[in-house]
Amino acid sequence: MPEPSREPVYVISVAAERIGVHPQTLRTYERLGLVKPARRGGNRLYSDWDIERVRQIQRLTTDMGVNLAGVEIILHLLDQVHQLQKEIEEVRQQRLPVPILERPRRPRRSA
């Protein structure tokens, strides 16, 4: 699945409505460092990636009962995993195409 766009396009009221939370919830998540919307002028602008991250926070807190301190740790670990996966893929791409080595053929036995 492709990663959601990081282009900041939604003001806080629209982002909150799309997620189904109060705008104050988004402000709280920002204050805690769980989400970092872009700033243009005095407005917070959220991207699809930010919205998906808030949905992930909601799933962790609501569905799984994780407190916000736990959410912070989980998100940090997930970010690290994502970064490592990206680095692995870059290394793979640098090493491709790998030449396929042919196995030496064994001489056939005569019957």
For each residue, the residues with C-beta under 8 A, 3 or more apart:
1:
2:
3: 6 49
4: 47 48 49 51 52
5: 47 48 49
6: 3 47 48 49
7: 47 48
8: 37 38 40 45 46 47 50
9: 45 46 47 48
10: 14 15 18 45 46 47 51
11: 14 15 43 44 45 46
12: 15 16 23 26 27 37 43 44 46
13: 16 17 23
14: 10 11 17 18 46
15: 10 11 12 18 19 26 37 44 46 50 51 54
16: 12 13 19 20 21 22 23 25 26
17: 13 14 20
18: 10 14 15 51
19: 15 16 26 51 54 55 58
20: 16 17
21: 16 25 26 54 58
22: 16 25 26
23: 12 13 16 26 27
24: 27 28
25: 16 21 22 28 29
26: 12 15 16 19 21 22 23 29 30 35 37 44 46 54
27: 12 23 24 30 31
28: 24 25 31 32
29: 25 26 32 34 35 54 57
30: 26 27 33 34 35 36 37 44
31: 27 28
32: 28 29 68 72
33: 30 36 72
34: 29 30 53 57 68 71 72 75
35: 26 29 30 46 50 53 54 57
36: 30 33 50
37: 8 12 15 26 30 44 45 46 47 50
38: 8 44 45 46 47
39: 42 43 44 45
40: 8 43 45
41:
42: 39
43: 11 12 39 40
44: 11 12 15 26 30 37 38 39
45: 8 9 10 11 37 38 39 40
46: 8 9 10 11 12 14 15 26 35 37 38 50 51 54
47: 4 5 6 7 8 9 10 37 38 50 51
48: 4 5 6 7 9 51 52
49: 3 4 5 6 52 53
50: 8 15 35 36 37 46 47 53 54
51: 4 10 15 18 19 46 47 48 54 55
52: 4 48 49 55 56
53: 34 35 49 50 56 57 75
54: 15 19 21 26 29 35 46 50 51 57 58
55: 19 51 52 58 59
56: 52 53 59 60 75
57: 29 34 35 53 54 60 61 71 75
58: 19 21 54 55 61 62 63
59: 55 56 62 63 64
60: 56 57 63 64 66 70 71 74
61: 57 58 64 65 66 67 68 71
62: 58 59
63: 58 59 60
64: 59 60 61
65: 61
66: 60 61 70 71 74
67: 61 70 71
68: 32 34 61 71 72
69: 72 73
70: 60 66 67 73 74
71: 34 57 60 61 66 67 68 74 75
72: 32 33 34 68 69 75 76
73: 69 70 76 77
74: 60 66 70 71 77 78
75: 34 53 56 57 71 72 78 79
76: 72 73 79 80
77: 73 74 80 81
78: 74 75 81 82
79: 75 76 82 83
80: 76 77 83 84
81: 77 78 84 85
82: 78 79 85 86
83: 79 80 86 87
84: 80 81 87 88
85: 81 82 88 89
86: 82 83 89 90
87: 83 84 90 91
88: 84 85 91 92
89: 85 86 92 93
90: 86 87 93 94
91: 87 88 94 95
92: 88 89 95 96
93: 89 90 96
94: 90 91
95: 91 92 98
96: 92 93
97:
98: 95
99:
100:
101:
102:
103:
104:
105:
106:
107:
108:
109:
110:
111:
